[in-house]
Amino acid sequence: MFMRYFGFHVVLLATLAWTGCSPQDGGLQRAAVEGTVTVDGVPVEMGAITFVPTNGTSGPATGGKITDGKYKIQLSDGPVVGQYLVQIMGRRGTGKFKVEELEGETVKTEIIEEMIPKKYRTSSELRSTIQTGTNVLDFDLSSDG
């Protein structure tokens, strides 16, 4: 289930990046974005970050993968300069395992849990301003609330 969830978001982000960097983008001024994502100081093992334009910013939503608490979106795939809603998703292993029979074999799978509170995901309250050049945006999220 985790791979299906994570795979869907990777495909979504790749599609957004591909459509956002086409020659039809009207020469929009893009910017590179990189940084870290932690929850209560703990790096997000794997996840995704998405920048969704708001407040009159025109351009496509764009994003990238989070690996070991870090993300990097190149200039060619980056967001257009302006105001953004930031959505972050991430999961982590719990250290607990479930055992299942699959095609005659016993399979041990780690149980994965969402580690990003809802207030930072699809109904995010995070906002950022993207400026020309390389933007370093670190997100230290709180598990409270």
C-alpha positions as CSV (number, residue, x, y, z in Angstrom):
1,M,0.0,0.0,0.0
2,F,2.8,2.4,0.8
3,M,4.5,1.9,-2.5
4,R,1.2,2.5,-4.3
5,Y,0.7,5.7,-2.3
6,F,4.3,6.8,-2.7
7,G,4.4,5.7,-6.4
8,F,1.3,7.7,-7.2
9,H,2.9,10.9,-5.8
10,V,6.2,10.4,-7.6
11,V,4.3,10.0,-10.9
12,L,2.2,13.0,-10.1
13,L,5.3,15.1,-9.4
14,A,7.0,13.9,-12.5
15,T,4.0,14.8,-14.6
16,L,3.8,18.3,-13.0
17,A,7.5,18.8,-13.6
18,W,7.4,17.6,-17.2
19,T,4.4,19.8,-18.1
20,G,5.8,22.7,-16.2
21,C,9.1,22.9,-18.1
22,S,7.7,22.7,-21.6
23,P,8.5,25.4,-24.2
24,Q,4.8,26.4,-23.8
25,D,5.4,27.9,-20.4
26,G,5.6,31.4,-21.9
27,G,9.1,32.1,-20.6
28,L,8.1,32.0,-17.0
29,Q,10.9,33.0,-14.5
30,R,11.7,29.8,-12.6
31,A,13.8,29.4,-9.5
32,A,15.7,26.5,-7.9
33,V,14.5,25.3,-4.4
34,E,16.3,23.1,-1.9
35,G,16.2,22.5,1.8
36,T,15.4,20.1,4.6
37,V,12.2,18.7,6.0
38,T,12.1,17.5,9.6
39,V,9.3,16.6,12.1
40,D,10.2,17.5,15.7
41,G,13.8,17.6,14.5
42,V,13.8,14.2,12.9
43,P,14.5,14.1,9.1
44,V,11.7,12.8,6.9
45,E,13.0,9.5,5.6
46,M,11.1,9.5,2.3
47,G,8.3,11.7,1.0
48,A,7.3,14.5,-1.4
49,I,7.1,18.2,-1.3
50,T,4.8,20.2,-3.7
51,F,4.7,24.0,-4.3
52,V,1.2,25.1,-5.4
53,P,0.9,28.7,-6.8
54,T,-1.4,31.1,-4.8
55,N,-2.2,34.8,-4.6
56,G,-2.1,35.4,-8.3
57,T,1.2,33.5,-9.0
58,S,0.8,32.0,-12.4
59,G,2.6,28.8,-13.3
60,P,2.3,25.1,-12.7
61,A,2.5,23.3,-9.4
62,T,5.9,21.6,-9.0
63,G,7.7,19.5,-6.5
64,G,10.2,16.8,-5.8
65,K,11.2,13.9,-3.6
66,I,12.3,14.1,0.0
67,T,15.1,11.6,0.8
68,D,16.7,11.4,4.2
69,G,15.3,14.8,5.1
70,K,16.5,16.7,2.0
71,Y,14.9,17.8,-1.2
72,K,16.2,19.7,-4.3
73,I,14.3,21.0,-7.3
74,Q,16.5,22.2,-10.2
75,L,16.0,25.6,-11.8
76,S,14.6,24.0,-15.0
77,D,11.9,22.2,-13.0
78,G,11.5,24.7,-10.3
79,P,8.5,26.9,-9.3
80,V,7.9,30.2,-10.9
81,V,8.8,33.3,-8.8
82,G,5.9,34.1,-6.5
83,Q,3.7,33.0,-3.6
84,Y,3.1,29.3,-2.8
85,L,1.1,26.9,-0.7
86,V,3.6,24.1,0.4
87,Q,2.3,20.6,0.8
88,I,4.5,17.9,2.4
89,M,3.9,14.2,2.6
90,G,6.2,11.6,4.2
91,R,6.2,8.2,5.7
92,R,8.5,6.2,7.9
93,G,9.0,2.7,9.1
94,T,7.7,1.8,12.5
95,G,10.1,-0.9,13.4
96,K,7.1,-3.3,13.6
97,F,6.5,-6.0,11.0
98,K,3.5,-8.0,9.8
99,V,3.9,-11.5,8.4
100,E,1.7,-12.6,5.5
101,E,1.5,-15.6,3.2
102,L,2.0,-14.5,-0.4
103,E,2.0,-17.1,-3.2
104,G,3.0,-19.9,-0.9
105,E,5.8,-17.9,0.8
106,T,6.0,-16.2,4.1
107,V,6.7,-12.5,3.7
108,K,7.7,-10.1,6.5
109,T,6.9,-6.5,5.7
110,E,7.6,-3.4,7.9
111,I,4.5,-1.4,8.9
112,I,4.7,2.1,7.5
113,E,3.1,5.2,9.0
114,E,2.4,8.7,7.9
115,M,4.7,11.0,9.8
116,I,3.5,14.4,8.5
117,P,0.6,15.9,10.4
118,K,-2.5,16.7,8.3
119,K,-2.0,20.5,8.7
120,Y,1.1,20.2,6.4
121,R,-0.4,17.8,3.8
122,T,-3.2,18.5,1.3
123,S,-4.9,21.1,3.5
124,S,-1.6,22.7,4.4
125,E,-1.1,25.9,6.3
126,L,2.5,26.3,5.0
127,R,3.2,29.3,2.7
128,S,6.4,30.4,1.1
129,T,7.7,33.1,-1.2
130,I,9.9,31.9,-4.1
131,Q,12.5,34.5,-5.3
132,T,14.8,34.6,-8.2
133,G,17.8,32.3,-8.0
134,T,18.3,29.5,-5.6
135,N,15.9,29.4,-2.6
136,V,16.9,27.5,0.6
137,L,13.7,26.6,2.4
138,D,13.9,24.4,5.5
139,F,10.7,23.1,7.1
140,D,10.9,22.0,10.7
141,L,7.4,20.7,11.3
142,S,5.8,20.0,14.6
143,S,3.8,16.8,15.3
144,D,1.5,18.8,17.6
145,G,-2.0,19.4,16.4
